[in-house]
Amino acid sequence: MKKQTIWILTILMAIAFVGLLCIQIFYMKNIVQIRYEQFAQGVRQSLVQVSMHLEQDEARHYLEEDVSQVETSSQVQQYLGEPMQQLSGINYSFTTSTGLEGKLTIKGDIAQITKIQNSRGLGEHYRNMQDAYRNRYLYQKSVMEDVILNIMSKASTRPITERADSATVKKYLRQELDTLGLTVPFEFAVANYAGTVLYKSPGFQATSADRDNMFVQTLFPNDASGPHNYLKVYFPTKKDYIFSSISFMVPAFAFTLILLIIFVYTIIVAFRQKKLTEMKNDFINNMTHEFKTPISSISLAAQMLNDQSVRKSPTMLQQISTVINDETKRLRFQVEKVLQMSMFDRQKATLKLEEIDANAAIFNIVNTFKLKVEKYGGSISADLDAMDAIVTVDEMHFTNVIFNLLDNAVKYRSEERPLHLNISSRDLEDERLEICIADNGIGIRREDLKKIFEKFYRVSTGNRHDVKGFGLGLAYVRKMIGELGGEITVESELNVGTKFIIILPLSKN
């Protein structure tokens, strides 16, 4: 699959997931807002009903008191014309001007004539009965007006603790909230117009941080005079109650996030596989070059052996045999390096540790590598100033680390000036050895410095196509230096040069 196709699919899937998440978040936000409004409306409705219940209780109290007084008053006796015999009924005997005699019985709102001696005056009797009803209605109306005036004049003078006691308020609040399905715990208080709390439930809080959870209702708003009192209700678990109603959305949101994570991981794997495919092709193309370097050195040494003058010089023969031996080791290492890098992520490298003189090893490497540097018209020098250079390392891997760094310097040399390499060593405090490998090559950009030690990462060389490699060399170098208990850093300036600094602990023996 082309990289462009992967990017297009990635963008489309990203837009789809972002849109889905936005819709879910917007939907959840709207649900929460609606639940808040429903909760607030239900609470306000409940508080109004509580206030009405308290007013009805007070009206009932005064009605029971005043009606009993009115029924025994002289006004009732004057209205009836004779003392009341019983509250359940009133009996009237009457004689009309025409001589008719009858009896009228009033029980509540029912009146009936139980005996009429003569039917000639029946219409007049009905008129008399209507007058009695009218008089009864006017009487009851006057009684109710007296009771209402009495309530209005006396009610507001009672203490609020009597008019709305704590137990009654709590009972009505719980009743009304349960009716609307708001089964949430609450705390309440009654305060006066100045905000002073007259009484409150044990868990009531009046801090400013709880204003969003506080609802206020005026008590007895129809009082004719005097300042009003207020009922304040606080819901400590309001948010939990609201969000519990949308808990069904949490799994959907979680599953969406899981799908998003899987999608991101899949895209990363796809790009990694794409990169691995490209690296596989580079590996096939560059493997020959990596093997050609030591092979060419061995071939050059073999050609020199054909020269009669060289064969007559024991010193040259010794140097050539050393080059062949070192390049053979390097050739073997090229194969081992690829195999070793495949195992680094799974297990620690198998090292054959021994004490060696780092200065001596570096000197031999410089002599071996001099032929390759001079082939490109460059030079290499060594300033081995360390007095104590005995380190415990795997000689083969240590040698290959130095070879890798020198080989990179040759690969990334500058075309504008002759190549010059310098290897130096010096003693550090706390029994450590510093090895510096510096070149005057093309340098490394600042943004690449952080990535050059990553496996398979290769620095771009612009229009140059002669730089071959797997992107494993510096990853191998850092891995091996770490395995040997040391550390490696790099300093570089573009178009000036690069310096690798290796620090190794000295041998304790």
C-alpha positions in Angstrom: 0.0 0.0 0.0 1.3 3.4 -0.9 2.2 5.8 1.8 -0.2 8.4 0.4 -3.1 6.0 0.6 -2.3 5.2 4.2 -2.3 8.9 5.0 -5.6 9.5 3.2 -7.2 6.6 5.2 -5.7 7.9 8.4 -7.1 11.4 7.9 -10.6 10.1 7.0 -10.7 7.7 10.0 -9.4 10.5 12.2 -12.1 12.9 11.0 -14.7 10.1 11.6 -13.5 9.4 15.1 -13.2 13.0 16.1 -16.7 13.6 14.7 -18.1 10.7 16.6 -16.5 11.8 19.9 -17.7 15.4 19.4 -21.3 14.1 18.8 -21.1 11.9 22.0 -19.7 14.8 24.0 -22.3 17.2 22.7 -25.1 14.7 23.4 -23.8 14.0 26.9 -23.6 17.7 27.6 -27.1 18.3 26.4 -28.4 15.4 28.5 -26.7 16.8 31.6 -28.1 20.3 30.9 -31.6 18.9 30.5 -31.3 16.9 33.7 -30.1 20.0 35.6 -33.1 21.9 34.3 -35.5 19.1 35.1 -34.0 18.7 38.6 -34.2 22.5 39.3 -37.8 22.7 38.0 -38.8 19.7 40.1 -37.2 21.1 43.2 -38.9 24.5 42.7 -42.2 22.9 42.2 -41.7 20.8 45.3 -40.8 23.9 47.4 -43.9 25.7 46.2 -46.0 22.8 47.2 -44.3 22.7 50.6 -45.1 26.4 51.1 -48.8 25.7 50.1 -49.0 22.8 52.5 -47.7 25.0 55.4 -50.3 27.7 54.5 -53.1 25.2 54.4 -52.0 23.7 57.7 -52.1 27.2 59.2 -55.5 27.9 57.7 -56.9 24.7 59.0 -55.7 25.5 62.4 -57.5 28.8 62.5 -60.6 27.5 60.8 -61.0 24.9 63.5 -60.5 27.5 66.2 -62.7 30.3 64.8 -65.6 28.2 63.5 -66.1 26.7 66.9 -66.2 30.2 68.3 -68.6 31.5 65.7 -71.1 28.6 66.0 -71.6 29.4 69.7 -71.9 33.1 69.2 -75.1 35.2 69.7 -75.2 36.0 66.0 -76.2 32.4 65.2 -79.0 32.5 67.9 -80.3 35.9 66.5 -80.3 34.5 63.0 -82.2 31.3 63.9 -84.8 33.1 66.2 -84.4 30.3 68.8 -81.5 28.4 70.3 -79.9 25.7 68.1 -81.0 22.3 69.2 -78.3 20.5 67.2 -75.7 21.2 64.7 -76.9 18.6 62.3 -80.3 20.2 61.6 -82.6 23.2 62.1 -86.4 22.8 62.4 -88.9 25.6 61.6 -92.7 25.5 62.1 -94.6 28.2 60.3 -98.2 29.4 59.6 -99.0 31.4 56.5 -101.4 34.3 56.3 -103.8 32.1 54.5 -103.9 29.7 57.3 -101.6 27.0 56.0 -99.4 25.3 58.5 -96.1 23.5 57.7 -92.7 22.4 59.0 -89.3 23.1 57.4 -86.3 21.0 58.2 -82.7 22.2 57.2 -80.0 19.7 57.4 -76.7 21.1 56.0 -77.6 22.3 52.5 -80.8 20.2 52.3 -84.1 21.7 53.2 -87.5 20.0 53.0 -91.1 20.6 54.1 -92.3 17.7 56.0 -95.9 18.7 56.4 -98.1 21.0 54.4 -101.7 21.1 55.4 -102.9 22.8 52.3 -101.4 22.8 48.8 -102.9 26.2 47.8 -99.9 28.1 49.1 -97.2 25.8 47.8 -95.5 28.5 45.6 -95.2 30.8 48.6 -93.7 28.0 50.7 -91.0 27.5 48.0 -90.2 31.2 48.1 -89.8 31.1 51.8 -87.5 28.1 51.5 -85.3 30.0 48.9 -85.1 32.9 51.3 -83.9 30.5 54.0 -81.2 29.2 51.7 -80.1 32.7 50.8 -79.9 33.7 54.4 -77.9 30.6 55.1 -75.4 31.3 52.3 -74.9 34.9 53.5 -74.3 33.7 57.0 -71.7 31.2 56.0 -70.0 33.8 53.8 -69.8 36.2 56.7 -68.4 33.5 58.9 -65.7 32.7 56.3 -64.8 36.4 55.9 -64.4 36.7 59.7 -62.2 33.6 59.8 -60.0 34.9 56.9 -59.6 38.3 58.5 -58.7 36.6 61.8 -56.0 34.5 60.1 -54.6 37.6 58.3 -54.4 39.6 61.5 -53.0 36.9 63.8 -51.0 34.4 61.6 -48.0 36.6 60.9 -47.5 37.2 64.6 -46.8 33.6 65.4 -43.1 32.5 65.5 -41.9 30.8 62.4 -40.8 27.8 64.4 -44.5 27.2 65.2 -45.9 28.0 61.8 -43.3 25.8 60.1 -41.6 23.4 62.5 -38.6 21.3 61.4 -40.3 17.9 61.4 -43.3 19.1 59.3 -41.1 20.9 56.7 -38.9 17.8 56.4 -41.9 15.5 56.0 -43.4 17.7 53.2 -40.1 18.1 51.4 -39.5 14.3 51.4 -43.1 13.7 50.3 -43.1 16.2 47.4 -39.6 15.2 46.2 -40.5 11.5 46.2 -43.7 12.3 44.3 -41.5 13.8 41.4 -39.0 10.9 41.6 -36.2 13.0 43.1 -35.1 10.4 45.6 -32.0 12.3 46.7 -30.8 13.3 50.2 -31.2 16.9 51.2 -30.5 19.3 54.0 -32.6 22.4 54.7 -32.7 25.5 56.8 -35.1 28.3 57.6 -33.7 31.8 57.5 -35.1 35.3 58.0 -35.0 38.2 55.6 -31.4 39.2 56.9 -30.1 35.7 56.0 -29.8 34.6 59.6 -30.5 30.9 60.0 -33.3 30.3 62.5 -32.9 26.5 62.4 -31.4 24.0 60.1 -30.8 20.3 59.7 -27.5 18.8 60.9 -25.9 18.5 57.5 -26.9 21.9 56.1 -24.0 24.0 54.6 -24.3 27.6 53.6 -21.0 28.2 51.9 -20.7 30.2 48.7 -19.3 27.1 46.9 -22.6 25.4 47.3 -24.8 28.0 45.8 -25.4 25.9 42.6 -26.9 23.2 44.8 -29.0 25.6 46.9 -32.7 26.4 46.3 -34.7 29.1 48.1 -38.5 29.4 48.6 -40.4 32.2 50.4 -42.5 30.9 53.3 -46.0 32.3 53.8 -45.6 34.8 50.9 -49.2 36.0 51.4 -48.6 37.5 54.8 -50.0 41.0 54.9 -47.3 42.6 57.0 -43.8 41.9 58.4 -40.7 40.6 56.7 -40.7 37.2 55.1 -38.8 34.0 56.0 -37.2 31.7 53.6 -36.7 28.0 53.2 -33.3 27.0 51.9 -32.7 23.5 50.6 -29.3 22.0 49.8 -28.6 18.8 47.8 -25.1 17.5 48.6 -25.3 14.7 46.1 -26.9 16.7 43.3 -24.0 16.2 40.8 -23.8 12.5 41.5 -27.6 12.2 40.9 -27.4 14.1 37.6 -24.4 12.2 36.2 -25.8 8.8 37.4 -28.7 9.4 34.9 -26.2 9.4 32.0 -24.0 6.5 33.3 -25.3 4.5 30.3 -23.2 6.7 28.0 -19.9 6.0 29.8 -19.5 2.5 28.2 -20.2 3.9 24.8 -17.7 6.6 25.3 -15.2 4.1 26.6 -15.7 1.8 23.7 -15.2 4.7 21.3 -11.9 5.6 23.0 -10.8 2.0 22.8 -11.6 1.9 19.1 -9.7 5.2 18.7 -6.6 3.7 20.5 -6.8 0.6 18.4 -7.1 2.7 15.3 -4.0 4.8 16.3 -2.1 1.7 17.1 -3.1 0.1 13.8 -1.9 3.2 11.9 1.4 3.2 13.8 1.9 -0.5 12.9 1.0 0.2 9.3 3.6 3.0 9.1 6.1 0.8 10.9 5.5 -2.1 8.5 5.8 0.4 5.6 9.1 1.5 7.1 10.3 -2.0 7.6 9.5 -2.9 4.0 11.5 0.1 2.8 14.3 -0.9 5.2 14.2 -4.5 3.9 14.7 -3.1 0.4 17.5 -0.9 1.6 19.0 -3.8 3.4 19.1 -5.9 0.2 20.6 -3.0 -1.7 23.2 -2.1 0.9 24.3 -5.4 2.1 26.6 -5.8 -0.8 28.2 -2.5 0.0 28.6 -3.3 3.6 30.4 -6.5 2.7 32.4 -4.8 0.0 34.3 -2.6 2.4 36.1 -5.3 4.3 36.4 -7.5 1.1 38.0 -4.6 -0.8 40.5 -4.1 2.0 41.4 -7.8 2.0 41.6 -7.7 -1.8 43.9 -4.7 -1.7 46.1 -6.5 0.8 46.2 -9.6 -1.4 47.3 -7.5 -4.4 50.0 -6.0 -2.4 51.3 -9.5 -1.5 51.8 -10.1 -5.3 54.4 -7.3 -5.2 57.9 -8.8 -4.9 59.2 -5.9 -2.9 56.4 -6.3 -0.4 57.1 -10.0 0.1 60.7 -9.2 0.8 59.8 -6.9 3.6 58.9 -8.7 6.8 57.4 -5.4 8.2 55.1 -5.0 5.3 54.1 -8.6 5.4 53.2 -8.2 9.1 51.2 -5.1 8.4 49.3 -6.7 5.5 48.6 -9.8 7.6 47.2 -7.7 10.3 45.0 -5.8 7.9 43.7 -9.1 6.5 43.0 -10.5 10.0 41.2 -7.3 11.1 39.1 -7.0 8.0 38.2 -10.7 8.3 37.0 -9.9 11.8 35.1 -7.0 10.5 33.5 -9.0 7.8 32.4 -11.6 10.4 31.1 -8.8 12.5 28.9 -7.4 9.7 26.9 -10.6 9.8 26.9 -10.9 13.6 25.8 -7.2 13.9 22.6 -7.8 12.0 21.8 -11.0 13.9 22.8 -9.4 17.2 20.5 -6.3 16.6 17.5 -8.6 16.1 18.1 -10.0 19.6 18.8 -6.8 21.4 15.1 -6.0 22.0 14.5 -9.4 23.5 17.6 -10.1 25.6 20.9 -8.8 26.6 23.9 -9.3 24.3 26.3 -12.2 25.1 29.6 -10.6 25.8 33.1 -12.1 26.4 34.5 -9.6 28.8 38.2 -9.2 29.3 40.7 -6.5 30.3 42.4 -4.7 27.4 44.4 -1.6 27.0 42.1 0.8 25.1 45.0 2.8 23.8 46.6 -0.2 22.3 43.4 -1.4 20.7 42.7 2.1 19.3 46.2 2.3 17.9 45.7 -1.0 16.0 42.4 0.2 14.7 43.9 3.4 13.4 46.7 1.6 11.6 44.1 -0.7 10.0 41.7 2.1 9.0 44.5 4.3 7.7 44.4 2.6 4.3 40.7 3.4 3.8 41.1 7.0 4.9 44.1 7.6 2.6 42.1 6.0 -0.3 39.8 9.1 -0.1 42.7 11.5 0.3 42.2 12.0 4.0 44.3 11.5 7.1 43.8 10.1 10.6 45.7 10.9 13.8 45.6 9.6 17.3 46.3 11.5 20.6 46.2 8.8 23.2 47.0 10.7 26.3 45.3 8.6 28.9 47.7 7.3 31.5 45.4 4.5 32.6 43.4 2.9 29.8 42.7 -0.6 31.1 39.0 -1.3 30.6 36.9 -4.4 30.9 35.2 -4.9 27.5 34.4 -7.4 24.8 37.4 -6.8 22.5 35.5 -7.6 19.3 32.5 -5.4 20.1 34.8 -2.6 21.4 36.8 -2.7 18.2 33.6 -2.7 16.1 32.2 0.3 18.0 35.3 2.3 17.0 35.2 1.0 13.4 31.5 2.0 13.1 32.2 5.6 14.2 35.3 5.9 11.9 33.3 4.4 9.0 30.5 6.9 9.5 33.0 9.7 9.4 34.2 8.5 6.1 30.7 8.0 4.7 29.6 11.5 5.7 32.8 13.3 4.8 32.6 16.8 3.2 33.4 17.1 -0.5 34.7 20.6 0.0 37.7 19.8 2.2 40.0 16.8 2.8 38.8 14.4 5.4 40.7 14.4 8.7 39.9 12.1 11.6 41.3 12.3 15.1 41.0 9.8 18.0 42.0 10.9 21.5 41.8 9.5 24.9 42.2 11.1 28.3 41.7 10.3 32.0 38.6 11.5 33.9 37.9 11.8 37.5 36.2 8.9 39.4 38.2 6.3 37.4 36.8 6.7 34.0 38.2 6.9 30.5 37.1 9.3 27.8 37.5 8.4 24.1 36.8 11.1 21.5 36.4 10.5 17.8 36.2 13.8 15.8 35.9 14.5 12.1 35.5 17.5 9.8 32.6 16.1 7.8 29.2 17.5 6.9 27.9 17.5 10.5 24.5 16.7 11.8 21.5 18.9 12.0 20.2 19.7 15.5 16.8 18.0 14.9 18.6 14.8 13.8 20.9 14.7 16.9 18.2 13.3 19.1 17.4 10.4 16.7 20.7 9.2 15.3 21.0 6.5 18.0 17.6 5.0 17.1 17.5 1.7 15.3 17.0 2.1 11.5 17.2 5.8 11.6 19.4 7.4 8.9 20.3 11.0 8.6 19.3 12.6 5.2 22.3 13.4 3.0 20.5 15.6 0.5 21.4 14.9 -3.1 24.1 12.4 -2.2 23.2 8.8 -3.0 26.6 7.1 -2.3 25.9 6.7 1.5 24.9 3.2 2.2 23.9 1.5 5.4 21.2 -0.2 7.4 20.7 2.5 10.0 21.9 0.0 12.6 25.5 1.2 13.2 24.9 4.0 15.8 22.1 2.0 17.4 24.6 -0.9 17.8 27.2 1.6 19.2 24.9 2.9 21.9 23.6 -0.5 22.8 27.2 -1.9 23.2 28.5 1.1 25.1 25.5 0.7 27.5 26.2 -3.0 27.9 29.8 -2.2 28.8 28.6 0.1 31.5 29.5 3.3 29.7 27.8 6.2 27.9 28.1 8.0 24.6 27.2 11.5 23.6 27.5 13.5 20.3 28.4 17.1 19.5 28.0 18.3 16.0 27.7 21.5 14.0 26.4 21.5 10.4 29.1 21.8 7.8 31.8 21.9 10.5 32.1 18.4 11.9 31.0 15.9 14.5 32.5 14.5 17.7 31.5 11.3 19.4 32.4 11.1 23.1 32.6 7.7 24.7 33.1 7.3 28.5 34.0 3.9 29.9 34.7 2.8 33.5 38.3 1.8 34.1 39.0 -1.8 35.2 39.0 -2.1 39.0 41.9 -4.6 38.8 
